[in-house]
Amino acid sequence: MKFDILTLFPEIFAGPLTESIIKRAVQAGIIDIAIHNIRDWGDGRHKTVDDTPFGGGAGMLMKPGPLAAAIRAVTGQRLDVGDGDSSPQPPIPQPLVIYLSPDGQPFTQRVAEELVGYHQLVLVCGRYEGIDERVRETLIDRELSVGDFVLTGGELGAMIVLDVVARLVPGVLDAASPGEESFGDGLLEYPQYTRPAAWQGQDIPAVLRSGNHAQVETWRRQQRLARTLRKRPDLLATANLSTADISYLHALGWKTAPN
């Protein structure tokens, strides 16, 4: 899977994308990450990429020309294929151009599961007061928000989207891991423990030392349900719940929302 990031500050990505799981996935050729400096398409000798907004107001706005040129260059790279062979070629999957914006669709695990189905994601990082509306209307396919707050730029949001989606690409993690993590099926993750079994007067739950895998699985499922009810009850409305799950939640005092 290919990730292209368009930014005015490419150096920001040096650390987060060159460590740990993401680094190993890139080295293994499972994912490909390219960072593009929008200033490379800037106007004039000074590579200008921003200007004052029409109508006045504080701050600067990213100009449409340089950003549009950058988007077209990156998405167009996928069309420059072939070696002169005129035989019919299979259709090339089109990239999805995403703008990180406070007023975009909330980014969730379910959105990430949808995005992993694309061959290429182009993540556009805004700066200043944002980008020219005409670019948003003509070249942006989707807008995503990582939370109800305002960041200095879209770079941190792009890192979050890339990290979450990359973890879902087959081969990046152990096959069982994503489904067991928080939000994998709409629930939070169960409590985890490691050695020593007794620490500062606290023992691990006895079931985890029982050797009974069925009981362990039941305990983990119930812990996920209880933790979600306690910390994020809003998630239960859309979680994948069995009849047994619902009965257990009701025993804990959960009241389903009226239809």
SVG drawing of the C-alpha trace seen along z (x, -y; Angstrom):
<svg xmlns="http://www.w3.org/2000/svg" viewBox="-38 -43 52 69">
<polyline fill="none" stroke="black" stroke-width="0.4" points="0.0,0.0 1.3,-3.5 1.0,-6.6 1.9,-10.0 2.0,-12.9 1.9,-16.5 3.3,-18.9 5.2,-22.2 7.3,-20.7 8.5,-17.2 11.1,-17.1 8.3,-16.6 7.8,-13.0 11.4,-11.9 11.0,-10.3 7.5,-8.8 7.7,-7.1 11.2,-5.7 10.8,-3.7 9.0,-0.6 6.3,1.2 6.0,-1.4 9.8,-1.2 9.7,2.6 6.7,2.5 8.5,0.1 11.7,2.2 9.7,5.3 8.1,3.6 4.6,4.1 3.9,0.3 5.5,-2.5 5.7,-6.1 6.7,-9.1 6.9,-12.6 6.4,-15.5 7.3,-19.2 4.6,-21.4 7.1,-24.2 8.7,-22.3 5.6,-23.5 5.7,-27.0 5.4,-30.2 8.4,-32.2 11.9,-32.4 10.9,-32.2 8.6,-29.2 5.7,-31.1 2.9,-28.8 0.7,-31.2 -1.1,-34.5 -3.6,-36.7 -7.3,-35.7 -9.7,-37.7 -12.1,-39.7 -9.4,-40.1 -8.9,-38.2 -6.1,-37.0 -3.4,-34.6 -2.4,-33.3 -4.0,-30.8 -2.3,-28.1 -2.5,-29.2 -4.5,-26.9 -1.9,-26.8 1.1,-25.1 -1.1,-22.7 -3.1,-21.7 0.1,-21.1 1.5,-19.0 -1.7,-16.9 -1.8,-16.4 1.8,-15.4 1.5,-12.8 -1.7,-11.3 -0.5,-11.4 2.6,-9.3 0.3,-6.3 -0.7,-6.9 2.9,-7.0 3.2,-3.3 4.0,-0.9 6.9,-0.5 5.3,-1.4 3.2,1.8 0.0,0.9 -1.9,4.0 -4.9,3.5 -3.9,2.8 -6.0,3.5 -7.6,0.4 -5.3,-1.3 -6.8,-1.8 -7.2,-5.5 -5.7,-7.1 -7.9,-8.6 -6.9,-12.2 -7.6,-13.1 -7.4,-16.5 -6.8,-16.6 -9.3,-19.2 -11.0,-20.1 -14.4,-20.0 -13.8,-16.7 -15.5,-13.4 -14.4,-12.0 -11.6,-9.5 -12.5,-6.1 -11.3,-2.5 -14.1,-1.7 -13.1,-4.5 -9.6,-3.1 -10.9,0.4 -12.5,-1.2 -9.3,-3.1 -7.1,-0.1 -9.0,1.1 -7.3,-1.6 -4.0,-1.0 -2.8,-4.6 -3.8,-7.3 -2.7,-10.9 -2.7,-12.8 -2.8,-16.6 -1.6,-18.5 -3.0,-22.0 -1.2,-24.9 -2.0,-28.5 -5.7,-29.2 -6.2,-26.1 -6.3,-25.7 -8.2,-27.5 -11.8,-26.3 -11.5,-25.7 -8.9,-23.0 -11.1,-21.4 -14.0,-21.3 -12.1,-20.0 -9.2,-17.9 -10.0,-16.5 -11.9,-13.2 -12.4,-13.1 -11.9,-15.2 -11.0,-13.6 -10.7,-15.0 -8.8,-13.3 -10.7,-15.1 -12.7,-18.2 -9.7,-20.5 -7.4,-22.6 -3.8,-21.6 -1.0,-23.8 -1.1,-21.8 -2.3,-18.6 0.9,-16.7 0.0,-15.1 -3.3,-14.1 -1.7,-12.6 0.6,-10.6 -2.4,-9.2 -4.3,-8.2 -1.2,-6.6 -0.3,-4.7 -3.9,-3.4 -4.4,-2.3 -0.9,-0.8 -1.6,1.5 -4.5,3.0 -2.5,3.8 -2.0,7.6 1.5,8.6 2.2,5.5 0.9,7.1 0.2,10.6 -3.1,11.7 -4.9,11.9 -3.8,8.6 -6.0,6.0 -9.2,7.9 -8.2,8.2 -7.3,4.5 -9.5,1.7 -12.3,0.8 -11.5,4.0 -15.1,5.0 -16.5,1.9 -15.3,2.7 -12.4,1.7 -9.6,4.1 -9.5,6.4 -7.0,5.9 -3.5,7.3 -1.0,8.7 2.6,10.1 5.1,11.4 5.4,11.3 2.0,12.9 2.0,11.0 3.1,7.4 2.9,5.0 0.2,7.0 -1.9,7.4 -2.4,10.8 -3.4,11.4 -6.9,12.9 -6.8,16.6 -8.5,17.5 -5.4,16.4 -3.3,19.1 -6.0,21.8 -4.8,23.1 -8.5,23.3 -8.5,21.5 -12.3,21.4 -12.6,19.8 -9.9,17.3 -11.7,16.3 -15.0,15.9 -13.3,13.8 -11.6,11.6 -14.9,11.0 -16.7,10.1 -13.9,7.8 -14.1,6.0 -17.8,5.6 -17.5,4.3 -14.7,1.9 -16.6,0.5 -19.7,0.1 -17.7,-1.7 -15.5,-3.9 -17.2,-4.3 -20.8,-3.2 -21.5,-5.2 -19.6,-2.5 -22.1,0.2 -24.8,-1.2 -22.8,-0.1 -20.7,2.7 -21.0,6.3 -22.8,7.9 -24.1,11.4 -27.2,12.4 -24.9,13.6 -23.1,10.2 -26.3,8.3 -27.5,10.5 -24.2,9.9 -24.4,6.2 -27.9,6.1 -26.7,7.9 -24.2,5.1 -27.0,2.5 -26.8,1.5 -29.9,0.0 -30.2,0.1 -31.2,-3.1 -34.8,-3.3 -35.4,-3.0"/>
</svg>
